[in-house]
Amino acid sequence: MPLRSFIDLFRTYDCGAWCALIIGIESETDHLPVGEVRKLWASSALKEKDVEIARAEELYRADFLETCRRIVQPHCPVDE
């Protein structure tokens, strides 16, 4: 099966609360500089934002990874 865009996954699978979690994380972190945009930021500002990024990663990592696993393998039991 070819890879689909994330939006296509929303349409293909009834992932309800799982998709809502990912959208929520994106909404809470969309102000944080990641990727190419970091080149445009001052190093002092990046140091502050890197602390925020680390906190967000720690806060959301487990739920995000579990959500991704459930989207990819919807019939996989939680305790596997």
C-alpha positions as CSV (number, residue, x, y, z in Angstrom):
1,M,0.0,0.0,0.0
2,P,1.4,3.4,-0.9
3,L,2.0,6.0,1.9
4,R,-0.8,8.4,2.3
5,S,-0.9,11.9,3.6
6,F,-1.9,12.4,7.2
7,I,-5.2,14.0,6.1
8,D,-5.9,10.9,4.0
9,L,-5.4,8.8,7.0
10,F,-8.0,10.8,8.8
11,R,-10.5,10.1,6.0
12,T,-9.5,6.4,5.7
13,Y,-9.6,5.4,9.4
14,D,-12.0,6.3,12.1
15,C,-9.3,7.3,14.5
16,G,-11.4,9.8,16.5
17,A,-9.7,10.7,19.8
18,W,-6.4,9.4,18.5
19,C,-6.4,12.0,15.7
20,A,-7.7,14.6,18.1
21,L,-4.7,14.0,20.4
22,I,-2.2,14.6,17.5
23,I,-4.1,17.7,16.4
24,G,-4.1,18.9,20.0
25,I,-0.3,18.4,20.4
26,E,0.3,20.3,17.2
27,S,-1.9,23.1,18.4
28,E,0.0,23.3,21.7
29,T,3.4,23.2,20.1
30,D,3.0,25.0,16.7
31,H,4.8,28.1,18.0
32,L,8.0,26.2,18.7
33,P,10.8,26.5,16.1
34,V,11.6,23.2,14.4
35,G,13.3,22.3,11.1
36,E,14.5,25.0,8.7
37,V,12.9,27.9,10.5
38,R,15.4,27.5,13.4
39,K,18.0,29.1,11.1
40,L,16.0,32.3,11.3
41,W,16.0,32.5,15.1
42,A,18.6,34.0,17.4
43,S,20.6,31.5,19.4
44,S,19.5,33.0,22.7
45,A,15.9,32.6,21.8
46,L,16.5,29.0,20.6
47,K,18.0,28.1,23.9
48,E,14.7,29.1,25.6
49,K,12.5,27.4,23.1
50,D,14.6,24.3,23.3
51,V,13.7,24.0,26.9
52,E,10.0,24.2,25.9
53,I,10.5,21.6,23.2
54,A,12.1,19.2,25.6
55,R,9.2,19.7,28.1
56,A,6.7,19.1,25.3
57,E,8.5,16.0,24.1
58,E,8.6,14.6,27.6
59,L,4.9,15.5,28.2
60,Y,3.5,14.1,25.0
61,R,5.9,11.3,23.9
62,A,4.2,8.3,25.4
63,D,0.7,9.2,24.3
64,F,1.9,10.3,20.9
65,L,3.8,7.0,20.2
66,E,0.9,4.9,21.5
67,T,-1.5,6.9,19.3
68,C,0.7,6.4,16.2
69,R,0.9,2.6,17.0
70,R,-2.9,2.4,17.2
71,I,-3.4,4.2,14.0
72,V,-0.9,2.0,12.1
73,Q,-2.1,-1.2,13.8
74,P,-5.7,-0.5,14.9
75,H,-6.3,-4.1,16.0
76,C,-3.2,-4.4,18.1
77,P,-3.9,-4.9,21.8
78,V,-2.6,-2.2,24.1
79,D,-0.5,-4.6,26.2
80,E,1.6,-6.0,23.4
